[in-house]
Amino acid sequence: MTLILLLAMTLMMAFAPKTSAQIGTIQPEKTNGYITVAPTLVGVGQQLTVNLFVVPLPTYPNGQPAYIGFNGIMVTITLPDGTKDTFAPTDATGGYPAGTSQALGAIYFFYTPTVVGNYSISFTMPAQNLTDIYYAGDYGNSTSYTGCSSNTFDFTVQSGIVLAGLLNGYPWAPLPNANVYWSFPINGNNREWSAIAGDWTGVISTMPAVNSITDMRWQPYGPGPSTPHVIWTQYSREGGIVGGSIGDLSYVGTTSSPAYSAVVIMDGYAYYNLPNTVPTGGYIGQFEEINLQTGQIVYVANGTITNGIHLFGNEFAQSNAAEAAQGGTVLLPASYGHFSQPVLWGTVTEGSTIYWMYYDAITGVLIKQFNNCSAARLIDGSVLAFGQQGSYAFSQGVASAVTGNPALAGDIFCWNMTSVVGTNWASGIVWKEPAPKPLTYVLPTIFAVSSDLSTIVYYNYQQYWAFNAVTGASKWNLTLPWQANANEEVPLGGGIDDFIIFNPTDTDFACYSILTGQLLFTTPSAASAPWTTGYSIYYTESNDLTNMYIAFPDGTIRAYSLTDGHQLWVNQDPPSTEYTSNVVPYTHGGSILMGGLFYEYGGYEPSYELDPIPRFAFTICVNVTTGATVWVLNGGVNPLAAADGIMIEGNQLNGLMYGIGKGPSATTVTAQQQVGGNVLIQGSVFDKSPIGSYSATITAMYPNGLPAISDDNMSVWMDYLYMQNATLLNAPPNCNGVPVSLTAVDSNGNSVNIGTVTSDGSGSFASQWTPTTPGLYQVYATFGGSNSYYSSYAETHATVASAASTTTPAPTATNAPSNLATTSDLVTYIAIVGIAIIIAIAIVGLVLYRKK
């Protein structure tokens, strides 16, 4: 594929209109085909890459590169037993019909052999004409090409696995160790890292404006935070208690808190709307980009965003090219490849007119705008959208005009970006059909889109209608035998083509198929307490394609099988006297599923402007396999988005946003010889997370550095450090530090394992080591990392000498009698011995004197 793109870049320059050698070429032009397979040796079941291309490139008579590619291409693979498999290949970019090349005359696709032996591959292309729909001129508008047959290329398949870059990333395949710190952007060599890094396109409702893998709050890529460690804080808006004469009321209401922020994460950066911004320059509001790993603000831009969306290069280029073609030059869409451009999408409404706005995520610049739009559900990774434009809205039986494109009033529709002419959004309508007539005044709206884009569903709480997403033809309809309310029915999303509806009468969930409308199963009753049924409208949920996880206002989280609906486990949060239900309820706050962990907000329903806000709201983390609680973070934090191992939470009690995840650490060490050859080793392990808006507070509290704390103490530590827990501020918690491995290496390279020590609550550690051999040592202190911190180490040097020698003869040791029972006996004994020694010296002196 890379070779094709490089060839494309070169040949695009060669086909500039003013110098093209194609002008006046005798027709039909002769073509040649070439095909290769890489690698040439693979194992059974391994996916190899096939590249084929035709020369010369498809070009119009006036020298312009063709906007379309060659067609009718058929590939033949001869298997080891001589049988032939002939088919029309589909380009892996997904932007071209089967058998049709990219505009550069090339196709690449993947093939998985299932039999050991020798294979061969070739292709044919029929003769054809390419007609120019934009640039008819003096040289005509059609170019004729001969057919061709390619070379035959051989490859071999063996029974064992082959290690090769195109097959399994070898030698680049290993993922980073869980304790190794890495950052964005991810080097393109590390394709396998896609398993641990994925964007979050944003969720602000149970039925988001963009269908994506995260639309049901599931992040399938990367680990989730297994401790509540805060790595940064960022002011989102004013918040907290006013105090004084205003009393215990808050600065802002709960619905304008960070809990309701639309947060998008793309390419290692997070994006969210800023509050209280004044329309300027024709834009409404402002949004901000911050670094996901540091919380630092990158830019502030004009506009309002709702979701992120991946528009692949050739598709977005086609849309721009179609617009430019009205008077400009059509670019080769394939020259953009299949690369994804991170795009932020939002809407602006002025009067009854809706505008769709696309912003470049890297710069925040508005790059595309469509006018006179309608509300619709966009499909991530595609150029499609589906919607319904009502003719009137009803409130208490009174009809009023609906905001949106009046030409679509009363219709359901399919929209394609590449069909749009200029900024006229309506020109992208592929099909439209009259909307079904509801039994009530509640107009139908888009509800669900199947993962294969074959079926779309509209609903009005009690009725459901399904249509063919390609043609608009009716497929099935369903009327519930009970009345469901808003938010009580949810498409499971994430690749599950089903939806669930809460039955308030039987207090269970019914699961239906999006594709057929058939009832698949019902769950057991969830009526463990009256709060479950009475406030069923407030449950929140997620699923991982195997099970669904639902949090209820009665303080329970329940797991149900998506196979038959049976209940797997129940998690019950602690009782609380702050709420009338005697538990902290799970209402309609945030929930996120990531890395086998389910994160849920427990607290009062944020959409109600209750002030003062009830206390003790929290985020709970639950293991989805066992249902056991992993950690709880108090303080009013609410899960908003998650990607790349980091979760963003908003705090409705103080207006802050938090990054939760593993942070960097820093280790220090010193070594100093003591008396007798002992070496004192001491050092520290600090938390080097950016901290963000709390940096001044942390510096004041811990001027020597923020200590690294054990995973077991992390919940209480974060509650004390960031959530202003009054009890803990008055009596700071006594927390443990982290384990540090100490090692020494002598001048001969011999390693000595000194042992493992644990740092204390201030981050410090110390150990005494007695070497057996003198000399120069390198001393290493290694913190291997934890669920809260990445690893770090430090080294120092120590010179170890033998014990200090003396020229004074050592006194002869005299053993004290073993029968000395008391301290006074010992003192008496020492005194007697001392007198005896003095008398002995005197006698020796007298003898010497007499001899003299």
N, C-alpha and C positions, 0 to 999 in steps of 0.2 A: 504493500500500500504506500509506503514511504517513497519507493522508487517512482510510483505513478505520480504522486504529488509533486516530486521534484521535477519529473519530466513535464508535468503540467505547467509549472512555473516558467520553465525554459521555453516551452512551445508557445505559451501565451505571448511572450515577447516577440517570438518569431512571426506571429500572425497579426501584428499591428496593421490596421487597415491601409495605411498609405504605402506600405512597402511589401504587402503580401504578394507572394509569387503565385497565389491561387488565381488571381485575376487573369482571365483569358486561357486557363488551362483546358486542354482538350478533354472532352467528356465522352464516355464515362471515365472517371479517374480510376486507375488501378489501385487495389488495396492488397495489403498483406497482413496476415494475422500471426500473433505470437502468444505462446502460453507457457507458464512456468508453475512449478509447485515448490513450496518451501515449508519445512525442510524436506529433503529428498528421502530421508529415512525417518519413519515414525512408528509408534507402537499401535497395536489394535485399540481402537477407542479414543485415540488422540486426534485432535482437530488440526488439520493442516490448512495452509492458506494457498489459494489458487489465484494467480494474477494472469489476466489476459488483456491484450490491447490490439487495436487495429490502427495501421498507419496507411495513408496520412490521417491527421486529425480531421473530424467532420467539420467542414468549412463551407460557407456560402460563396456564391460566385463573386461577390464584391470583396472578398477577403476577410469578412467578419467571421470569427469563430462561431460555429453553430450553437444555438441555444439548446438544441436537443442532440442526443447521441445516436449511434447506430442501433438498429433493432433487428430482431429475428435471429439473434445469436443462439446457437445450440452447442452444448458441450457433450462430448462422449467420453466416458471413462470405461476402459477395458479392464475387467477384473482378472484375477489370477487364473480362473477357470475358463477364460475366453469370452464369457458373457459381457454384454455391453449395456451400460446405463447411460441413456441419452436424455437430456433435459435442458430447459431454458434456465440459465443461472440468474439469480437475483442479486444485484449489487448490494454489498454489505452496508452501504450507507442507508439503505432503505428508502431512498428517494426516487427510485426508478422502477418501472414495471419489469417483470421477468423477461430476460432476453434482450433488454435494452441497456446500452452502455452509458456511462457518464458522458457528459458533453465533451470530454477529452478522448472519447473512443475507448475507454478502459472499463473493465469490470474486475472487482476482486470479491471473492466469496470463500466460504469455509466448507471443508469436506471431511467427514469422519469415516475412515475405512473400518470394516468389521471383520475382514478376513486377512490372514497372513499370506504374503506372496508378493509378486511383482505386478505393478499396475502401469497403465499408460493413459494419457489424457490428451485430447485435442478439441478443436471447435471449428464450426463452419459459420459463415455469414452470407446471406443471400444478397444479390444485387438490389440496389434501392436508390431512391431519390430523397434528398433532404430539402425541404421547402422553407424558405425564409419568410417568417410572418411579420417581420419588422422592417427589413432593409431591402425590399425590392427596389432595383435601380437599373442602371444602364447595362449591367451584366446579367440581368434576369434575377429570378428569386428562387431558383432550384439548382442543386448540384447533383449529378448522377455519379454513382459509385458501382464498381464491379463487385461481385461476390468474391469470397476468398475462403481458403481452408488453411488452418494454422499448421505449425509444426506439431509433431508428436513428442510429448515429454514423458519420461519414465520416472517412477518412484517406487520405493520398496516399503513394505509394511512387515514388521516383526512382532512377535508375541509379547516381548517385554517393553517396558516403558522407556522412552528415549528422552534424555535431558537436553532440551534445546530452548532457546529464547522464545521462539514463536509458539512453542508447545506449552511450556510451564514456567517461563520466565528465567530459567536457569542461565547464569548463576544469580539472577536478581530476585528470585522468588521469595526468600525469607522475609517475613514481616518483622518490623522492629520489635525488639524485646519490650515486654510490657513496662519495664522500668527505664527505658531509654527515651529521653526527651526528643521529640521531633516537632517540626513546625511546617506551616504552609509557606509557599506552594510546594506540593509534592513533586519531586523530580520525575519527569516523564519516563525515566528508566524503571521506576517502581510501579509498574502497572498493577501488580498484585496487591498494592496497598488500597485498591478500591474496596477491598473487603472491610477496611476499618475507617474509611472516610466517605461520607455522603452528605449531601446538602439537605437542608430543611426548608421546604418551600413556603412554609407558613400555614398556620391554622388559627382561625379566629371564630370558628363555629363548627357545629357537627356536620355541616354540608358546605365545605369551603368553595371559594370561587375558582380554584385550580385543582383538578384531579391529579394527585401524585402519590408516590409511595408513602409520603408522610401525612396524607390527608386525614387519616384516622389516628394521628398522634403516635405513629409507630416509626422509630428510626432503626432500620434493620442493620445498619452498618456501624461497626465499632462498639467498644465496651461502654457501659453506662457507669457513672460515678458510684462506687460501692462505699463511699463515705461522703458526708456532707461538707467536704473541705472547700472553702471559699478561696478562689484564686484571684478574683478582682471584684471591685464594686464600682458602680457608676451611677451618678445622679440621673434619674429619669424625669422627674418632675417634683414639684413641691409636695411635701407630705409630712405626716406626723402630727402630734398634738400642738394646738395653738397656745393653750395655757392662758394665764392672766385672767382678764375679765371675760374672755371667750370660753374659758374652762377646758374641758377635756374633748372638745370637738376637734376634728381634723381639718387640715388646710384644704384638702380636696375630698370629693366624694369617692366612693369605692369604684364606681364605674369608670372613672377617669384615672384609675390607678394603673400601675404597670401590669396588673393581672389581666388587663384587657388590651395590651399592646400586641399589634401584629408584628411578630418577630420572624425575620427570614435569615437563614444562614447559607451562604454560598461562598465557596472557594476560601474558606477560613476566615470569613468576615461576617459580622452580624449587622442587620439593618432593621430599624424600627422608626415609627413616626414620632415626632416630637409634639408635645401638647402645647396648647395655648399659642400656636403660631398664627400670625396674621397673613391673609392672602396678599401676595406681592407679585407683580409682574404677570398677572394672569394665572398664577399657580395657586393652589390651595394647600396650605400647610408646608411643613418641612420634614425631611427624614434625615437620619444620621447613620453613618457607617462607623463601626467600631471593630477593632481587632479582637477576634474571638478568644485568643490566648492571653491577651494582655488587658483588654477592656479599654485601650486607648482610642480616642476619637480620631478617625481618619479624615472625614469631611462631613459637612452639613449641606444638604442640597434642597432646592425648592421642589415641592411636589408631595404627593401622598401615595404610599404604596400599600398594597393589599397582600400580594404574594410574590414569590420568586418563580420564574419559569425558565426552563431550558429550551432554547430555540436553536436547533442544530444549524451549523453554518450554511449548508446548502439550502435549507428551507427558508431561513431568514433572508439569505441573499436573493432567493427567488422572489420573495415579496418586494424587497428593495429594487430588484432588477425590473420587475414588472412595472413598478412606479416610475423608474428612471427611463424605461423604454418609451414613454410617451413623448420623449424629446431628447433622450440621452443615449448612452451606450449600454447595451445589455452585457453584463459581466458573465463570465463563465461560472455558473454556480458550483460546479465540481471543484473549482480551484480553491474553494473554501473548505473542501473536505467535509467530514462529518463531525467537525468539532463543535462543542457546545459553547454558546456565548451566554455568560451569566447575565440575565435580564431581570429587572424588577418591574412588576406590573401593578398598575393601580388605576382607579377611575376618578374622574372629576365630574361633578354634576352642577350645572348652571341652569336654573329654572327647571325645565323638563328635558333638557338635553344632557346626554351622557357622553363623556369623552373617555376613550381608552388611551392610557399613557404607558409607554415603554421607556425605561431608564437604563442606561448603561451602569451596571453594578460597580464597575471599577472607578468610574468618575462621578456618577450621579447625574450625568447629563441626559436630558430628554433626547432620545434617538428616534422615536417613532410615535405618531399620534394618529388616532382614528376618530372621526367625528360622527355625530348622530348615531350613536351605538345603542344597544340594548343590553340588559343584564343577561349574563350567560355563564356557563361553566366551561372554563378553558381546560385543555388536556395537556399536562406537562409532557414535554418531549415531542410535541406535534404542533401543527398549525391549525388544529380544529378547535371549535367551540360549539356548544349546544345550549339553546336557551328557549325561553318562552316570553313573549311580549303580550301582556294583558291589554285589553281595550279599556277596562275600567277597574278600579279598585273599590272595594266596598267596606264601609265602616258604619256599623249599625244600620245597614240597609241603604246607605246613601252612596251613590256612585261618584267617583272623581277620576279625572284623567290620570293615566299611568305614565310615569317618567320613562322615556325611551323613544326609539324610532317609531314614529306613527305609521310608517308604511307596513310595519309588521304587527299592527294591533290585532290581537286575537290569535296569533300564530305561534306555533312551535317551529324551530328552525335549526339548520346546521350551517355553520360558517367556516370558511377556509381562508386563512391569511393570504395565501399565495394568489387568490383570485381577486383580491382587493385592487381597485384602480385608484391610484393616488391616496388620498386620505378618506375617501368615501367608504365608510365601513360597510354599508348596505350592499355594495357591489361584491362583497365576499360571501353572500348568502348562496349556499349550494342547493338547498331545498327548503321549502316551508309548507306546513300543513295547518289547517284550522285546529286550534286547541280544543281538547275535549271539554264538554260542558259539565261542570261540577254540580253536585247535589246541593251545595251550600254556596254562600257568597265568597268563600275563600277561594281565590283564583289558584289554579295549579301552577306549580313552579318546578324547575329542574330538581330532581331528587338523586338520581344515580346514573352512572355510566359504567358499562361492563368493561373489564380489563382488556378484552379483545376489540373494543370499540365497535361492537356489533349491535348493542342494545342500549337505549336510553330510557329512563323512567321519569315520569312526572307525577306529582301527587298534590293533594290538598288536605292532608292529615288522615282522611278516612278512605280516599279513593286513590288508586294507582293505575297508571296507563303506561304501557311499554310500546316503543316504536323501533323499527329498524333504523339504526343510526346511519346507514348508507343511503336509504331511499325515503325514509319517513313513513313507511307503511306500518300499519298497526300490527302489534304482535300479541298482546294479551292485556287484560284489565282485571282489577281486583277491587272489591269493596269489602272493607273490614266489617265483621259482625259486632264490633264495638267502636266507640268513639275514642280515637287517639288524639292527644294534644300535641302542640308544638314541642319539639325536642324529644318526643317519645319514640321516634322512628329514625333509624340511622343505617345508612349503607355501610357495610363493614369495610369496604375499600381495601387498598393495599394488595389487590390481586384476588380478593375473595368476592365472587360475583353473587353475593347474598346480601340481604338486609334484615335487620331485626326490628321488631315493634313491641313495645311494652303494652301488655294488656292490664289495665288498671283494675279490672274486675277480678281476674284470676291471679293477679300479681305474678305473672310469669312473662317470659319473652317468647314470641313466635318468630321463627326464622323462615324467610321466603327466598326463592331464587330470583335473581334479577333477570336471568335469561328466559325463564318459563313462567314465573309467577306462582309456582307451586309451593305449598307449605312443606318445609323440610323437617322441622322438629320444633318442639316447645321445651322450655327449660322448667325445672322444678319451681315451685312458688318461692318468691323472695320475701314473703310477708313474715319475717321474724319479729318485726316491730311495726306499729302503726305508721311510723315516720317513713318507712320504705314505700308504702302505697300512697299515703297522703301527699308526698312530695316526690313522686316518681319522676316528675318532669325534670328533676335536677340531677339525675344520675349522669356519670361520665364513663367513657369506655375506650378501650383500644383492643387490638388483636394482633397476633403474630402468625396468621394464616393457619394456626393449629388450634388455639384456644382464644377466647375473648375474656377480658378482664373488666369488670364493671364495679364502680364505687357508688354506694348508696347513701342517702341522708341519715340512715340509722347507724352510721359509723362502721359499716362492714364493706369489705372488698371481696368480691366473689369471682371465681374462675369457672367458666363453662367450656365444655368441649364443643368445637365447631363441627364435630362429626355427628353427634346425636343430642347435644345439649345437656348432658348430665353434668352436675356440679362437681368440680374437682376439689376445691377447698374454700374456706372462709377465713378472712382475716378481720379481727375485731379491734378497733382502736380503743385506747383507754377511756374510761368514763370521765365526764367533766361536768361540774356544776355551773359553768358559765353559760350553758345553753339549755333551753327549755326541754330538749330531748334527752338531757343528761349524758350526752356524748358529744364529741366534736363531729359534726356532720360532714360528709362528703357531698357537696352540692354541685354547682355547675362551674367549678373552677377548672384549673388545668390538670391534665394528666398526660404522661409521656411513657412510652414503652421503649426500652433501649437496653441491649446487652443482657437480656434475661432478667431485667429488673423493671418493675412497674412503679412509677412515681406519681403520687396523687396529692392534690391540695385538700387539706381538711380545714374547715372553717366556715364562717357565715357566707351565704350566697353573695358574691361580689356585685351582682346586678342590682341589689337593693341598697339604697342610700341610707343605711342605718348608721347613725352617728350618736354616741360613740360606738365604734366598731367593736363587736365582741372579741374578747381576748383569746389567746392560745391557739390561733391558727397556725398550721404547720405544713411541711411537706413530709410525707411518709414514703419510704422506699421498701418495696416488698419483693421477695424472691418469687418469681412466677412459677417455679417448679414446686416449691413447698408451701408457699403462702406465708412464710415466716417474715417478720419485720426485720429488715437489715439495718435501717437507721431512721431516725426522726430528727428533723431540723425545725425548731420552734422559731417564732418571730413573724409569722404572716407571709412567708414566701410561697410563691405560686409558680409551678413549672410552666414555661412558655415555649421553649424550643430546645433541641438537642442535636448536636452533630460533633463528630470527631472526638468523642469521649468527653465532651463538655456540655453541661446543661445550663441554660440561662433561666433564671428565676426572677420574677418581679415581686416586690414587697408592697402590698397595699397599705401597710401600716406606717411606712416611712418614705415611700416614693422612690426607693433605690432599686437598682437591678444588680443581680449577682451572677458571676460565673462560677459554677460548681464543677470541680474535677481535680485531677492530679496536677500539682504544681512543682516547679523546680526547687531543689534544695541546694544548700552549700555546706560543706564540711570543712572544719579547720582542725589542725593538730600541731602540737609542739612536744618535744621530748627533751628532758634535762636530766643529766646524771646526778644522782644523790650520793650521800656517804655510803661507802661499802659496795659500790658498783651497781646499786639500784638505779633504775631509770623511771622518772615520773613522766607519764604520757597523759596529756590533757588536751582538750579541744572542745568543739561545739558542732552542733548540726542545726542550721537555721532554715526556716521557711522563706524562700526567695520569691514567692508569688508577688505579682505587681501590686496587689492590694487596691490600687486606684484611689477612689475618693476617700478612703479611710487611711491613707498614708500618714497624714499628720497625727491622727489619733493613735495609730500603731506606734509611730516613732516616739510619741510622748509616753506611752505605756511601756514600751520596750526599746529604750534607746540603744541597747547593744545588739538588737536584732530580734526578730520574731522567732521564737523557738519552734522546732519541729515537734509535733505531738503525736502520740500513738493513735492508731486507728480506733482503738476501743474508747478513747476519751474524746474523739473528734466532735461528736454531737454537742456535748456540754461545753467544749472549748469554743466552738463556733457560736453557740448561744451566748457565751460570756463575751467573746471578742467582738461580734458584729451585731447581735440582736438586742443589746442593752438590757439583758436580763438583770433586773434590779437586785434580785437575791444574790446572783453570782458576782455582780459588781461590788457589792458590799463584802462578800466573802469569796474571793477568787478561787476557782477549783484547783485542787492539787492534782495535776495531770502528769502522766508518765511521758517520757520522751521516746526515742526510737533506738533500736539496736545498732551498735557500731562494731564492726569487725576490725581487730588490730593485728597487724602483721609486720614482722621485721625481716629484712634481707641483709645478710652480712656481705663483706667485700668479696667473698668467693661465690656469691649468688645463691647461697643456701637460705631457704625461707624458714622462718620460725613463726608458728601460729601462737600469738600472745594470748588470744582469747576474745570474747565478745563482752562489751559493756553496754549499758543502756544510759542514754542521756537523761537528764532530769527535766523538770518543768521549765527551767530557764534556758535549756538547750545545751548545757555543759555536761561533759563527761570527764572522768579521770581514771587512771589505772597505774599500778606500780608493777614494773617488770624487772626481774633479776636475770640478766644474761649469764650464760655459763662460759662464754668466750669473749675476751676483750676485743675491741676493734671498732671500725666505723660501720654503722648500720643506717639503712634507709628504713624509716618507720612509716607505715601506711595505715590510715584510718578510712574505712570504707563503710558508707551507709548504702545498703543494697536496694533501697527503695521500699515503698509500701503502697497501699491502696490510695494514699493521700499525696505522696511525693515521689518524684523521680529520683533515681540514685545520684550520689555524688561521692567524691573521695578527696583526700588531701594527703600530702606526704611531707616529711621532714627528715632531718638527719640527727644522729646521736653518736658521739664518740664514747665508747665504754672502755674504761681502764680497770686494772685490778685494784684491790684495796690499797690505800696509802701505806707505805713502809716507814719504819722509824729506826734510828741508830741506838736508841735506848733499849737495853735488854728488857725483854718482857719479864715481869716478876713471876717467880715460880708460884704456880697455883697451889693454894692450900685448901684442902677440903674441910669444910666445917663439919663437926660431929653431927651425926644424923639425929641425935636426941635433943637438939635445941628446939624447944616447943614454942617459945614466945619471942616476940621482938626484943624484949628486955634481956632475955637470955643471950640473944645474938649480939646485942650491944656490949654486954658484959664480956662475952667471949672475945670480941674484937679488941676491947680495951686490954684484957689480959695478954693477948698475943702481942699487942703493940708495946706494952711494958717489957715483955720478955725480949723483944727485939732490941729495945733501947739498952737494957742491961747487957745483952750480948755485945753490942757495939762498944759499950763502955769498957768491958773486960778486955776485948781485943785491943782497944786503945791503950789500956794500962800496961798490957804485956809488951807492946811495941815500944812504949816509953822507957820501960825498965831495960830492955835490950839496948836501946840507944845509949 
